[in-house]
Amino acid sequence: MTGFGQENAVGGDHVRLLSLVDVFEPLSWEEIEKINWQNLNTKVGAGEVFYTPMDLSETLFVLQSGRVRIYRALPEGRELTLAVFESGTVFGEMALTGQRLRASYAQAMEESEISAMCRADVERLVLDKPAVGLQLVHLLSERLASYEARMEGLGLKEVPARLAGLILELVETQGIRTSDGYKIPTRYTHQHLGTMIG
């Protein structure tokens, strides 16, 4: 993994950030402190690619702050964004099934702080704390449904319909209600939106 250091100990502020991550909600602060981290609190700069298809690790990434996109490079030089993750969640969960991000890249869209766990440590955590496993199962099923809907859209919908569907999805997942209606707090460029709709 590009730019990732060695195993570290968890400090108080980092435990607080980790406690906000969706899959760790069932854990106490003490239990989070005991997790064996492959890499902890690695800072990744905006635009930095920190995972490539050449990385062979089976890793669960924990996005503590920032925003990350997972994308594939297409043969004609274009990119297809598979997912965009906001702080407080995990990604790379396919490592738990023996899969890697495969032909995918992970890129920070803004300065981000990321921790990582190897597959064996995640499996031990799930065996020890089944509630974490249930959280991961729910997360996987939600993401698979989202990916399925996006792939269906790529095959069956014209570009304007795909863009409208993406905007609705972003409002549902990230939208904030204001006096003027809903707003998406994250700025997406035309290029970002283009890579997300294919």
C-alpha atoms as one frame of an Amber mdcrd trajectory, in Angstrom:
protein
   0.000   0.000   0.000   1.448   3.266  -1.057   2.330   5.639   1.782   1.328
   3.411   4.686   3.590   3.043   7.717   3.958   0.446  10.438   1.682  -0.673
  13.253   0.933   2.023  15.830  -0.731   2.390  19.199  -4.128   4.081  19.533
  -4.290   7.446  21.322  -7.335   9.024  22.996  -8.289  11.366  20.146  -7.948
   8.544  17.626 -10.154   6.275  19.733 -12.825   8.985  19.638 -12.601   9.166
  15.816 -12.655   5.380  15.495 -15.699   5.149  17.771 -17.603   7.237  15.190
 -16.931   4.706  12.409 -20.123   2.811  11.569 -18.837  -0.761  11.986 -17.171
  -0.013  15.339 -20.329   1.414  16.964 -20.901  -1.794  19.003 -17.419  -1.518
  20.601 -16.414   0.302  23.753 -13.447   2.679  23.783 -11.413   0.021  25.611
 -12.206  -2.552  22.913 -11.196  -0.118  20.155  -7.893   0.521  21.940  -7.161
  -3.232  21.852  -7.640  -3.600  18.079  -4.460  -4.668  16.310  -3.921  -2.012
  13.638  -1.762  -2.766  10.617  -1.487   0.992  10.040  -2.992   3.755  12.111
  -3.881   7.329  11.291  -2.001   7.646   8.031  -2.482  11.076   6.496  -3.115
  11.039   2.752  -3.015  14.237   0.691  -5.736  15.393  -1.700  -5.376  13.618
  -5.038  -2.973  10.999  -3.665  -3.527   7.430  -4.872  -2.756   5.155  -1.921
  -3.962   1.805  -3.256  -3.340   0.410  -6.752  -4.000  -2.944  -8.463  -0.336
  -3.780  -7.785  -1.017  -3.836  -4.022  -1.716  -7.437  -3.088  -2.815  -6.882
   0.488  -6.187  -7.984   1.828  -6.922  -4.869   3.837  -9.933  -3.245   5.455
  -9.473   0.534   5.359 -11.047   2.791   7.979 -11.729   6.346   6.797 -11.565
   8.502   9.914 -11.662  11.870   8.164 -11.772  13.125   4.604 -13.185  11.626
   1.431 -11.946   8.779  -0.786 -13.002   7.489  -4.169 -12.559   3.984  -5.538
 -12.155   3.905  -9.301 -11.066   1.774 -12.227  -8.924   2.889 -15.131 -10.648
   2.044 -18.402  -8.704   0.964 -21.508  -9.402   4.196 -23.416  -7.777   6.254
 -20.648 -10.994   7.229 -18.869 -11.796   6.491 -15.243 -14.961   4.994 -13.786
 -15.681   5.907 -10.171 -17.173   2.906  -8.392 -17.766   4.564  -5.028 -17.079
   7.691  -2.991 -16.710   7.268   0.760 -17.068   9.966   3.409 -15.457   9.923
   6.847 -16.824   7.518   9.429 -16.931   4.331   7.379 -14.820   1.461   6.089
 -13.960   0.326   2.577 -12.070  -2.570   1.049 -14.488  -4.878   2.859 -14.241
  -7.390   0.006 -10.899  -8.353   1.575 -12.992 -10.248   4.110 -14.267 -12.534
   1.361 -10.802 -13.267   0.034 -11.168 -10.617  -2.664  -9.050  -7.499  -3.038
  -9.946  -4.172  -4.585  -8.653  -6.046  -7.667  -8.312  -3.707 -10.636  -9.295
  -0.717  -8.537  -7.488   2.336  -7.250  -8.163   4.250  -4.030  -7.586   8.013
  -4.156  -8.064  10.691  -1.509 -10.364  13.402  -2.868  -9.305  15.699  -0.041
  -6.810  15.423   2.794  -7.808  12.258   4.619  -6.832  10.220   7.652  -6.966
   6.471   7.150  -6.242   3.429   9.294  -5.999  -0.157   8.069  -6.542  -3.674
   9.398  -5.346  -6.885   7.774  -7.860  -9.630   7.003  -6.705 -11.939   9.823
  -7.177  -9.187  12.423 -10.637  -8.319  11.072 -11.617 -12.000  11.199 -10.432
 -12.243  14.832 -12.410  -9.105  15.702 -15.572 -10.485  14.067 -15.218 -13.829
  15.878 -14.672 -12.032  19.184 -17.359  -9.368  18.617 -20.156 -10.741  16.379
 -21.961  -7.367  16.480 -19.117  -5.956  14.365 -19.662  -8.803  11.895 -23.369
  -7.943  11.684 -22.492  -4.300  11.007 -20.182  -5.439   8.193 -22.892  -7.694
   6.714 -25.398  -4.804   6.693 -22.789  -2.536   5.110 -21.976  -5.110   2.412
 -25.635  -5.663   1.528 -26.299  -1.900   1.256 -23.262  -1.396  -0.958 -24.066
  -4.363  -3.186 -27.585  -3.004  -3.732 -26.138   0.412  -4.581 -23.578  -1.066
  -7.005 -26.259  -3.201  -8.635 -28.474  -0.150  -9.195 -25.550   1.815 -10.635
 -24.556  -1.004 -13.023 -28.155  -1.341 -14.158 -28.203   2.386 -14.865 -24.987
   2.188 -16.888 -26.503  -0.420 -19.153 -30.054   0.832 -19.510 -30.155   4.621
 -19.042 -29.015   7.534 -21.154 -26.521  10.036 -19.696 -29.118  12.628 -18.491
 -31.069   9.925 -16.644 -27.868   8.528 -15.069 -26.865  12.028 -13.929 -30.317
  12.659 -12.441 -30.158   9.304 -10.637 -26.707  10.096  -9.258 -27.829  13.503
  -7.978 -30.810  11.889  -6.239 -28.506   9.284  -4.688 -26.118  12.004  -3.449
 -29.016  13.976  -1.943 -30.277  10.832  -0.182 -26.870   9.826   1.173 -25.202
  13.196   1.784 -27.928  15.836   1.523 -28.419  18.427   4.230 -31.776  20.152
   4.562 -31.549  23.947   4.534 -34.113  26.738   4.288 -33.500  26.707   0.512
 -34.036  22.947   0.176 -31.484  20.151   0.157 -27.806  20.799  -0.452 -24.931
  18.400  -1.020 -22.080  19.665   1.186 -19.358  18.062  -0.911 -18.252  19.868
  -4.058 -18.133  17.561  -7.059 -16.489  18.744 -10.263 -17.905  17.932 -13.686
 -15.063  15.448 -14.037 -15.973  13.708 -10.755 -19.627  13.462 -11.790 -18.623
  12.208 -15.234 -16.504   9.409 -13.778 -19.377   8.443 -11.489 -21.982   8.064
 -14.249 -19.681   6.400 -16.788
